[in-house]
Amino acid sequence: MAASADAIIQTARTALGTPYRWGGNNLTRGVDCSGLVQQAFAAHGIQLPRVTYQQINVGSSVPLNKLTAGDLVFFDTDRKKVGPDHVGIYIGGGKFIHAPRTGDVVKISSLGDSYYSDRFMAGRRVSGVSGGGAGSVSGGGADSAPAPILEATELAERYGMSYAFFDSQPELKGLLREATAGQWTATRFQASLKNTKWWRESSKTSREAQVLAASDPASYRASMEAQREALRAAAVQAGAILTGTQLNELARNVVHFGWNEAQINNFLGKYIDFTDKHTLGGMAGTAAKEITGLAYELGIKVSEQQVKNYAQYIIRGVSTMEEVQTTLRQQATGTYPGFTRQIEAGESVRDLASPYIQMMAEELELPDTDVDLYTPQIRDAINRMGSSGGPTPMTLADFQQTLRNDPRWGKTQTAQDNAMAVGQQVLADMGLIARQA
């Protein structure tokens, strides 16, 4: 007894939405293309080989324009390999049901789609199948079958999107309903689609991401996770500390809006912050070290908050390290107006003040680490106002005299030696002791 083509197709239809699984042959839990074909026919008593390149040897050859419902259609989707690697069941009206690929589900597609028409390899009619009826895909001639009334799910596929996506967008769901009622062509539908609010307010990248999220959730999740991993690494490199919510927001912006590197850095820069060890990490940490190092050389103080702000501006692209250095030098010229020309020329205030620092350490016999640009005597010396009313750094001779008027100088070994020498000279002048040679 022959099996009905309609019955075979109905069995295959029960698998619509079943996820593709390589090597799978279960119509509800997971199936691949040849598994779908084998199980749909087996349910009606027709045993077919398991794999595509064996199934193509079953039955008789059928040209594309003579296909009828229940025929098998074969495709060469991998040009690197010889022979068919994909198969589906023709259901009439230029459509076929199949399990496309990993990440997709069992669905109905059109032989008229350029992808499949370019890769169509052969049609085969299986012995023992009856009632296929006409189903020409040629679209012309007096013998052609009348155009079938396509359901919304089939029209959605013809329009290049999944029904699940249309169902997720109220505006587009209504448009698809209208297109189904009027059996619109793909051209007419696309024209109407471009007039929707959704199309006008969504970029190409955003539209593609939304379609992928609704029609192929597995691939969309994989894309989002890949972006999260890449952005997590970028955050560490920048020194940004992101919460899971912030990381998801950034990944979505990249996937849906195609954010470029500058936009990503601008986002990351807002979340530059201190670690639990009170340091900045990544590129922000490198920038912070350079900023604090220059501030020390210029003899100016910058708060931790200022350093963090500067690092954020640099990572965000709002400012550059050169601009920050210029700002610090301007601050230094305000603090040390007597050295304005040298500071603007790129010299270090610490180097300019080095003779004063060295003299103070030697005269007062202080450790080098106890004297720096923040020592009051050093600041007074290099910021002294001259007789003209302008800033005139003190001469080293005057600075030495100032130091020797410091109470601490009297306790130094040099002062004691000088006092001893003076005392001996007085005694010698009085004839009380012999003069030293």
Buried (B, 14 or more C-beta within 10 A) or exposed (E): EEBBBBBBBBBBBEBEEBBBBEEBBEBEEBBBBBBBBBBBBBBBEBEBBEBBBEBBEBBEEBEBBBBBBBBBBBBBBEEEEEEBBBBBBBBBBBBBBBBBBEBBBBBBBBBEBEEBBEBBBBBBBBEEBEBBEEBBBBEEEEEBBEEBEBEBBBBBBBBEBBBBBBBBBEEBBEBBEEBBEEEBEBEEBEEBBEEBEBBEEBEEBBBBBBBBBBBBEBBBEEBBEEBBEEBBEBBBBBBBBBEEEBBBEBBBBBBBBBBEEEBBBBBBBEBBBBEEEEEBBBBBBBBBBBBBEBBBBBBBEBEEEBBBBBBBBBBBEEBEBEEBBEBBBEBBBEBBBBBBEBBEEEBBBBEBBEEBBEBBBBBBEBEEEEBBBEBEBBBEBBBBEEEEEEBBBBEEEEBBEBBBEBEEBEEBEEBEEBEEEEEBEEEEEEEEEEEEE
